[in-house]
Amino acid sequence: MRELSVVDAARAAAISPAYLSRLESDAVKKPSPHVLHQLSEALGVPYEELMRLSGYRLVGKPDRQAVRTVGAALFDDLNDDEREELVEYLALYRARQRSRGHGQPSRRASQ
C-alpha cells in the first residue's frame, strides 16, 4: 500500500478528502463498488479485498471467514486423536478417488 496523505489519496482516487475521511471513520457503511475500485487503483490495494472489507460478496468466491467459522464449529469438540484419524481418512479417501480417475469426489446416490 502506498503512503499518501488523506488529501493526496482522495485526489488520486478522484473523491473528496471529506468523503475519504468518512470512509475511514466508518461513517459510510457501504461505499459503491466504483469508489472502491478508484481507491484500489490509487492505494495499490486489491479491489477484491476492499469489496470484502466493505461487506460485498464476490460471485464465485467463497466467504473464507464463513468457511473457517463453519469448519471450526464442526471440528471444535474433536480431540487430537480424532482429528488425526479424520485427516488420515480424508487422505485415504482422496487417494482412492484419484486412483479411480475422479478429480473430485463423486456424489453417490442414496443407497
C-alpha positions as CSV (number, residue, x, y, z in Angstrom):
1,M,0.0,0.0,0.0
2,R,1.3,3.5,-0.8
3,E,1.9,6.1,1.9
4,L,-0.2,9.1,1.0
5,S,-1.8,11.9,2.9
6,V,-5.6,11.9,3.1
7,V,-5.7,14.8,0.6
8,D,-3.3,13.1,-1.8
9,A,-5.1,9.7,-1.5
10,A,-8.5,11.4,-2.1
11,R,-7.2,13.3,-5.1
12,A,-5.6,10.1,-6.6
13,A,-9.0,8.3,-6.1
14,A,-11.0,11.2,-7.5
15,I,-13.0,11.6,-4.4
16,S,-13.2,14.4,-1.8
17,P,-11.0,14.3,1.3
18,A,-14.1,14.7,3.4
19,Y,-15.6,11.5,1.8
20,L,-12.4,9.6,2.3
21,S,-12.4,10.7,6.0
22,R,-16.0,9.5,6.3
23,L,-14.9,6.1,4.8
24,E,-12.0,5.8,7.2
25,S,-14.2,6.6,10.2
26,D,-16.9,4.1,9.1
27,A,-19.5,6.8,8.6
28,V,-20.1,5.4,5.2
29,K,-21.3,1.8,5.7
30,K,-21.5,0.6,2.0
31,P,-19.3,2.6,-0.4
32,S,-20.0,2.0,-4.0
33,P,-18.0,-0.6,-6.0
34,H,-17.0,2.3,-8.3
35,V,-15.4,4.2,-5.4
36,L,-13.8,1.1,-4.0
37,H,-12.2,0.5,-7.5
38,Q,-10.9,4.0,-7.6
39,L,-9.4,3.6,-4.1
40,S,-7.9,0.3,-5.1
41,E,-6.1,1.9,-8.0
42,A,-5.0,4.9,-6.0
43,L,-3.8,3.0,-3.0
44,G,-2.5,-0.2,-4.6
45,V,-4.8,-2.4,-2.5
46,P,-6.6,-5.4,-4.2
47,Y,-10.1,-4.4,-5.3
48,E,-11.5,-7.7,-4.1
49,E,-10.1,-7.1,-0.6
50,L,-11.8,-3.7,-0.4
51,M,-15.0,-5.2,-1.6
52,R,-14.8,-7.9,1.0
53,L,-14.0,-5.4,3.8
54,S,-17.0,-3.3,2.7
55,G,-19.3,-6.3,3.1
56,Y,-19.8,-7.2,-0.6
57,R,-19.8,-10.9,-1.6
58,L,-17.9,-11.6,-4.7
59,V,-19.6,-14.0,-7.2
60,G,-17.7,-17.3,-7.3
61,K,-15.6,-16.5,-4.3
62,P,-16.5,-18.3,-1.1
63,D,-16.6,-16.2,2.1
64,R,-13.4,-17.5,3.7
65,Q,-14.3,-16.3,7.1
66,A,-17.7,-18.1,6.9
67,V,-16.0,-21.3,5.7
68,R,-13.5,-21.1,8.6
69,T,-16.3,-20.5,11.1
70,V,-18.3,-23.5,9.9
71,G,-15.2,-25.7,9.9
72,A,-14.3,-24.6,13.4
73,A,-17.8,-25.3,14.6
74,L,-17.8,-28.7,13.1
75,F,-14.4,-29.8,14.5
76,D,-14.2,-27.8,17.6
77,D,-15.0,-30.6,20.0
78,L,-12.6,-33.2,18.5
79,N,-9.6,-34.3,20.4
80,D,-6.2,-34.6,18.8
81,D,-6.6,-38.4,18.1
82,E,-10.0,-37.9,16.4
83,R,-8.6,-35.0,14.3
84,E,-5.7,-37.2,13.2
85,E,-8.0,-40.0,12.3
86,L,-10.2,-37.7,10.2
87,V,-7.1,-36.3,8.4
88,E,-5.9,-39.8,7.6
89,Y,-9.3,-40.9,6.4
90,L,-9.6,-37.9,4.2
91,A,-6.1,-38.6,2.6
92,L,-7.2,-42.2,2.0
93,Y,-10.5,-41.2,0.5
94,R,-8.8,-38.6,-1.8
95,A,-6.2,-41.1,-2.9
96,R,-8.9,-43.7,-3.7
97,Q,-10.9,-41.1,-5.7
98,R,-7.7,-40.2,-7.7
99,S,-7.0,-43.8,-8.4
100,R,-10.5,-44.2,-9.8
101,G,-9.8,-41.3,-12.1
102,H,-12.1,-38.9,-10.3
103,G,-10.5,-35.4,-9.9
104,Q,-13.1,-34.5,-7.4
105,P,-15.0,-36.8,-5.0
106,S,-18.1,-38.2,-6.6
107,R,-21.6,-37.9,-5.2
108,R,-23.2,-41.2,-4.6
109,A,-26.9,-41.8,-4.9
110,S,-28.5,-42.7,-1.6
111,Q,-28.5,-46.4,-1.0
